[in-house]
Amino acid sequence: MISFETIVFYLLAALSVFAAVRVITARNPVHAALFLVLAFCGMAGIWLLLEAEFLAMTLILVYVGAVMVLFLFVVMMLDIDLVQLREGFWRWFPFGVALAAVMVFEMVWVLGNNRTAETGTALVKHDADYSNVKELGRLIYTDYVFPFELAAVLLLIAIVAAIALTLRRRKDSKTQNVAQQVAVKRADRIRIVKVPAEKRGE
Amino acid sequence: MTYLSTLVPAYAEIFLLVMVCAILIVDLFVTDPNRIVTYLLVQLTLLGCALITVSTYQPGVVHLFHNTFVDDMMSDVLKLLSYLAMSMALVYSRHYLMARGLFTGEFMVLALFALLGMMVMISASHFISLYIGLELLSLSLYAMVALQRDSAVATEAAMKYFILGALASGLLLYGMSMLYGATGSLDVNAISAAISHGVENKQLLTFGLVFIVAGLAFKLGAVPFHMWVPDVYHGAPTAMTLIIGSAPKLAAFAFVMRLLVESMQPLMMHWSGMLAILAVLSMALGNISAIAQTNLKRMFAYSTIAHMGFLLLGVLSGNIDGYSSAMFYAVVYVLMSLGGFGMIMLLSRAGFEADNLDDFKGLNQRSPWLAFIMLLLMFSMAGVPPTVGFYAKFSVLQAAVNAGHIPLVVMAVLFSLIGAFYYLRIVKLMYFDAPESHVPISMQPDSSVLISFNGLAVLLLGILPGNLMAVCAVSVQQSLLLH
């Protein structure tokens, strides 16, 4: 008898795989980005089945809510020339297919030859009052405090790098400084220079 | 015992992080002509780190932060050498960067962040800290390559480096997650214990191993995952190339040791075969492609690929001799690479890059001393006795012979003979060709003294390699056996 959870899992898995395939086959980059959102939603559902509620919600909030929206903005703002991108696609297509075929063949060969029984332990079920967030927080601030602090440093590097790469103090910007204009004196504007006499060039 | 005193082995990392943040703030108040203040602070920080690492040395293996951090002799030695390499790289690149308007606080801060990443990688004993250390290093390096944002070549190099680096990180993470699935742990020692007790799902383990080896090969730049190396080395400003090509190789060695040797020693049968293929291909393609290059930076990039092949040859021998000779090889490679790129920067000036082979023509007539130093460096890279490069190659080959990899050794010798051609070609250009330009070389006192030391160190270590070799052997032995 197939349980309800198994049915939901297969539905979500099928949805995710379909969306993921469409991400790479969709011709319109905006559609591809939207399919990626769908794939994330499917994965979030699977995580919910695994009782990782907090992670599932973070996936939706951070990836779908923030990252993908930013992504869509970029895709829409950049004028991507699709024809230029596809140039040479058919030339390399046989090569890619051959490579993929070799990979698939190898994997099937290795996995098919010595199939083991399904391993892995069953999911430990928790009560309704079990707090996912509390457990994550406890681990992050105790066992994983070192990588956690370093992840913060990683963000600091990202800030430094982003500022270093994009901040431009434009020398040619023509903004007015009214205070300076008002406080100007004659000596600031006129400079009397004594030029020595020179022989005229040819 | 208070909590703070348990953190003693990590004092160097903590000090570095605090200093980077302080330098980041101080640099805001420093104007461009006084950027030397930041530079001196950075050098002082490196000195401070070295002092702390030496003074907090304790024998044995200490685990910290719930086994995510390990302090052993190998990590101490590699960290000290990384400080030295970073400090030398900054000395070499100061004038080069000043002439190009790149001598900024961000450059130095990112260099220190990269160093922090290397230190984390060197003393990580958990897959998560290994990965975070790698990302700290890589992210800083991507940004450093892109710092020269008006240069199309540098931006392209940064883009290639970033995309392929991200792909490699993805492969590595995928492999790590499979290992987690197979063994139920991310702790290096726990994984090793789980594998030797026997894992139910062998296929998952092997698949994970394949992905991890592929990710490592990407990061090391071993063939067939080497495509980014020549473009990045060539496109990046030479100072950044120097930083990419020096200290990170030490961290990469530690990374290989922690991932393959410490956590997957029981699977050595599997990974030594993969490494053998990578090593032979790297030595072949690296040495043969380098012959065709006219650009010195590109040539060094291919020679790096070949050197990484040699390093892998040491690792795949799978015994203490092999690991310590690989460590020795990594140290020697860093020393030679610092000298080689340092020389390019020393001969460059504002608006001119001395990175073509033709720029070295007749160097002997322009500056006999620099030509002699370059001769030493090239002899060492080619593996000509009595320079240290010979001894490094010799010890790796010896370890491989003892482990019974005779065919590999024969191929390695053949390919390094082919490689000797393009190193010795530079010697020929310097001594037997007429110079193309007679512009006097602007010798900066700090970098020219340093390059003299660098060249002479290559010679001296070649005559007396015993001490360094002993340090490598002892540190590998202590860190592998005592936990």
HADDOCK unambig.tbl for C-alpha pairs under 7 A between the chains (distance, minus, plus):
assign (segid A and resid 119 and name CA) (segid B and resid 201 and name CA) 6.71 0.50 0.50
assign (segid A and resid 143 and name CA) (segid B and resid 65 and name CA) 6.70 0.50 0.50
assign (segid A and resid 143 and name CA) (segid B and resid 66 and name CA) 5.41 0.50 0.50
assign (segid A and resid 146 and name CA) (segid B and resid 65 and name CA) 6.21 0.50 0.50
assign (segid A and resid 147 and name CA) (segid B and resid 128 and name CA) 6.65 0.50 0.50
assign (segid A and resid 147 and name CA) (segid B and resid 129 and name CA) 5.38 0.50 0.50
assign (segid A and resid 147 and name CA) (segid B and resid 132 and name CA) 6.71 0.50 0.50
assign (segid A and resid 150 and name CA) (segid B and resid 132 and name CA) 6.93 0.50 0.50
assign (segid A and resid 151 and name CA) (segid B and resid 132 and name CA) 6.80 0.50 0.50
assign (segid A and resid 154 and name CA) (segid B and resid 136 and name CA) 5.77 0.50 0.50
assign (segid A and resid 157 and name CA) (segid B and resid 140 and name CA) 6.71 0.50 0.50
assign (segid A and resid 161 and name CA) (segid B and resid 143 and name CA) 5.61 0.50 0.50
assign (segid A and resid 164 and name CA) (segid B and resid 106 and name CA) 6.47 0.50 0.50
assign (segid A and resid 165 and name CA) (segid B and resid 147 and name CA) 6.13 0.50 0.50
